[in-house]
Amino acid sequence: YLIMRLSFIASCIVFVLLQSCSPNNVKVDDSLKKYFDEYKVEGTFGIFDNTLGDFTIYNLSRYKDSAYAPASTFKVVNSLIGLHTGKIVNEKMVIPWDGKVRIFPGGDTATDWNKDLTMEEAFKVSSLPYYQEVARRIGKDTMQHWLDSLSYGSKKITTSIDQFWIDNSLKITPDEQLGLMKRLYFNQLPFSKSTHEIVKKVMLQENNANYSLSYKTGWTFKENGKSLGWIVGWIEENKHSHFFVLNVEGAHDADLKTARKNILMNILKHLGYLQGKR
């Protein structure tokens, strides 16, 4: 157990760039398991209070040791690289629909995808076709350069340039995802301030008197056919920032779109967020 804690502390320093990190900063909260059990899924959750320097984590080993396809959470990095390289001019840049009607795994028509979209719209509805075109315009060599520069997960593009983030070619740990969110928030990635700000702007999902919530979701399938879901981002209350990552997996036909958001909100409420008191 001590070795696990020490290993985790080392990973904290590497990925989250903490100013201080000790066993006292890390609380493993197994009471959060009930929120995953409610939807018959496994997973992990981590949240970092940037003001106090405290971590709350459920399922520590999965959080720091297991890597998964980033799925649509990769749209954060795809956006950053696209903006930096000029392949995306700004969040209003339109990529015309190619006329192909996409169908979601459950059989529903992807009506939000089957039309011309701006980058901002594509990010909000998580349009795979839009970002596949962005990736093709970036190109494999340039994409690989930035995966290496960002030290993004496994940094591997072993399949096609427009599939590698959803087909288990590229993988990333929840710990690395949270670290990326923190660096994005504080404009610490190797991109211009304006590039950071555009991506942060499109990540904003909820903004009210008590809190603002910014995140990106992801959903794909593991090699064994199980569904895999993500939500990565941050919540702000009283000008205090808290960075989080949620990773879930379930049966192939699990409704992770519903499960992941409800699990996130239930956990945040359980931990005292969403009321403007943090």
C-alpha positions in Angstrom: 0.0 0.0 0.0 2.8 2.4 0.8 4.5 1.7 -2.5 1.2 2.4 -4.2 0.9 5.7 -2.5 4.5 6.7 -3.2 4.0 5.7 -6.9 0.9 7.8 -7.0 2.7 10.8 -5.5 5.3 10.6 -8.2 2.6 10.5 -10.9 1.0 13.5 -9.3 4.1 15.5 -9.7 4.6 14.5 -13.3 1.1 14.9 -14.6 -0.6 17.4 -12.4 2.4 19.6 -11.6 1.4 20.0 -8.0 3.4 22.4 -5.9 3.0 19.9 -3.0 1.8 16.4 -2.9 1.9 14.1 0.1 -0.2 11.1 1.3 -2.1 13.7 3.3 -3.2 15.4 0.1 -4.8 12.2 -1.3 -8.2 10.9 0.0 -9.3 7.5 -1.4 -13.1 7.7 -1.2 -14.7 4.2 -1.6 -18.1 5.6 -0.7 -18.4 6.8 -4.4 -18.7 3.2 -5.6 -22.5 3.3 -5.1 -22.8 5.9 -7.9 -21.1 3.5 -10.3 -23.1 0.5 -9.0 -26.4 2.3 -9.6 -25.7 2.2 -13.4 -24.0 -1.3 -13.3 -20.7 0.1 -14.5 -17.1 0.1 -13.3 -14.8 3.0 -13.3 -12.8 5.7 -11.5 -13.2 9.3 -10.5 -10.7 11.9 -9.4 -11.0 15.5 -8.5 -8.2 18.0 -7.6 -9.0 21.0 -5.5 -6.5 23.5 -6.8 -6.9 25.9 -3.9 -6.2 23.4 -1.2 -4.1 21.0 -3.2 -6.3 18.1 -2.2 -7.1 15.0 -4.3 -10.3 12.9 -3.8 -10.1 9.6 -5.8 -12.3 6.6 -6.2 -10.5 3.4 -7.5 -6.9 4.6 -7.2 -5.3 1.8 -9.2 -7.6 2.3 -12.2 -7.1 6.1 -11.9 -3.3 6.0 -12.2 -2.3 2.6 -13.8 -4.9 1.8 -16.5 -4.9 3.5 -19.9 -7.8 3.7 -22.3 -8.7 5.1 -25.7 -9.5 8.8 -25.1 -12.5 8.7 -27.6 -14.0 12.1 -28.0 -12.1 13.7 -25.2 -9.3 13.8 -27.8 -11.3 16.6 -29.5 -9.7 18.9 -26.9 -6.2 18.1 -28.2 -7.4 17.9 -31.8 -8.9 21.4 -31.4 -5.7 22.8 -29.9 -3.5 21.4 -32.6 -6.0 22.4 -35.3 -6.1 26.0 -34.1 -2.3 26.2 -33.7 -1.6 24.9 -37.2 -4.3 27.0 -38.8 -6.3 24.0 -39.9 -9.0 25.5 -37.7 -9.2 29.2 -38.2 -11.4 29.9 -35.2 -14.4 28.4 -33.4 -16.7 29.7 -36.2 -15.0 27.8 -39.0 -17.4 25.7 -40.9 -16.6 22.3 -42.4 -19.4 21.4 -44.8 -21.3 18.1 -44.3 -20.0 15.4 -46.8 -23.6 14.2 -47.4 -23.0 10.8 -45.7 -25.7 9.9 -43.2 -24.2 8.7 -39.9 -25.9 6.3 -37.6 -25.1 6.0 -33.9 -24.3 2.5 -32.4 -27.8 2.3 -30.9 -29.3 2.7 -34.4 -30.4 6.4 -34.1 -29.6 8.7 -36.9 -26.8 11.2 -35.9 -28.9 14.2 -36.9 -26.7 16.7 -35.0 -23.7 15.5 -37.2 -25.4 15.3 -40.6 -25.2 19.0 -41.5 -22.6 21.8 -41.9 -21.1 22.6 -38.5 -18.8 25.2 -37.0 -16.0 24.1 -34.8 -17.9 25.3 -31.7 -21.0 23.4 -32.8 -19.0 20.3 -33.7 -17.4 20.3 -30.3 -20.7 20.7 -28.4 -22.4 17.8 -30.3 -19.1 15.8 -30.4 -19.2 15.4 -34.2 -16.8 12.7 -35.2 -16.9 13.5 -38.9 -15.9 17.1 -38.3 -12.9 16.2 -36.2 -11.9 13.3 -38.5 -11.6 15.9 -41.3 -9.6 18.2 -39.0 -7.2 15.3 -38.2 -6.8 14.5 -41.9 -6.0 18.2 -42.6 -3.4 18.2 -39.8 -1.8 15.0 -41.1 -0.1 12.1 -39.4 3.4 13.6 -39.1 2.2 16.8 -37.6 -0.2 15.0 -35.3 2.6 12.7 -34.1 4.8 15.7 -33.4 2.2 17.2 -31.1 1.4 13.9 -29.4 5.1 13.7 -28.6 5.4 17.3 -27.6 2.4 17.1 -25.2 3.5 13.6 -24.0 -0.1 12.7 -24.6 -0.8 9.2 -23.3 0.8 6.4 -25.2 1.5 8.9 -28.1 0.8 6.1 -30.6 -0.9 6.4 -34.0 -0.8 2.8 -35.1 -3.9 3.0 -37.3 -5.4 5.7 -39.6 -5.1 9.4 -38.8 -8.9 9.7 -38.6 -9.5 6.7 -36.3 -6.6 6.3 -33.8 -8.2 8.0 -30.8 -11.3 5.8 -30.9 -10.0 2.4 -32.0 -7.7 1.7 -29.0 -4.5 2.7 -30.9 -3.9 5.7 -28.7 -4.5 5.3 -24.9 -4.3 7.6 -21.9 -4.7 7.2 -18.1 -7.3 9.1 -16.1 -4.4 10.7 -14.2 -2.9 12.0 -17.5 -6.3 13.3 -18.5 -6.7 15.3 -15.3 -3.2 16.7 -15.7 -4.0 17.9 -19.2 -7.1 19.7 -18.0 -5.1 21.6 -15.4 -2.4 22.6 -17.9 -5.1 23.8 -20.4 -6.9 25.8 -17.7 -3.8 27.7 -16.7 -2.6 28.2 -20.3 0.4 26.0 -19.7 0.4 24.0 -22.9 2.7 24.9 -25.8 0.1 26.9 -27.6 -0.9 30.6 -27.7 -3.1 32.1 -25.1 -5.8 32.6 -27.7 -5.7 29.0 -28.7 -6.1 28.0 -25.0 -9.0 30.4 -24.6 -11.0 29.3 -27.6 -10.8 25.6 -26.5 -11.8 26.6 -22.9 -14.7 28.7 -24.3 -16.2 25.7 -26.2 -15.7 23.4 -23.2 -18.1 25.5 -21.1 -21.3 23.5 -20.7 -23.1 25.0 -17.7 -22.8 28.5 -16.1 -25.1 29.7 -13.3 -25.0 31.6 -10.1 -23.5 28.7 -8.1 -21.0 27.2 -10.5 -19.6 27.0 -14.0 -18.9 23.5 -15.4 -16.6 22.9 -18.4 -16.0 19.4 -19.8 -15.6 17.1 -22.8 -17.2 13.7 -23.0 -16.0 10.6 -24.7 -17.5 7.2 -25.7 -16.1 4.3 -27.6 -15.6 0.5 -27.2 -12.7 -1.5 -25.7 -11.1 -4.4 -27.6 -13.3 -6.8 -25.6 -16.5 -5.0 -26.8 -17.3 -3.3 -23.6 -18.5 0.4 -23.7 -16.0 3.0 -22.4 -17.0 6.5 -21.4 -15.2 9.6 -20.2 -16.0 13.1 -18.8 -12.9 15.4 -18.3 -12.9 19.0 -17.2 -13.3 21.4 -14.3 -15.8 23.1 -12.1 -15.4 26.6 -10.8 -17.1 27.9 -7.6 -16.4 31.3 -6.0 -13.4 31.7 -8.4 -11.9 28.4 -7.1 -11.1 25.8 -9.7 -11.4 22.0 -9.3 -10.2 19.6 -12.0 -11.9 16.2 -12.5 -11.9 13.1 -14.6 -14.6 10.4 -14.8 -13.9 7.1 -16.5 -16.6 4.4 -16.8 -17.1 1.1 -18.6 -20.0 -1.2 -18.9 -21.7 -3.7 -21.1 -21.6 -3.2 -24.9 -25.2 -1.8 -24.9 -24.9 0.2 -21.7 -26.3 3.7 -21.9 -23.1 5.5 -21.0 -24.3 8.8 -22.3 -26.9 9.0 -19.5 -24.8 7.1 -16.9 -21.6 9.2 -17.1 -23.3 12.6 -16.7 -25.6 11.4 -13.9 -22.6 9.7 -12.1 -20.6 12.9 -12.4 -23.4 15.2 -11.1 -24.2 12.8 -8.3 -20.6 12.6 -7.2 -20.1 16.4 -7.4 -23.2 16.9 -5.2 -22.1 14.2 -2.8 -18.7 16.0 -2.4 -20.4 19.3 -1.7 -20.2 20.9 -5.1 -22.9 22.6 -7.3 -24.1 24.8 -4.4 -21.7 27.7 -4.7 -20.0 26.8 -1.4 -16.7 25.5 -2.5 
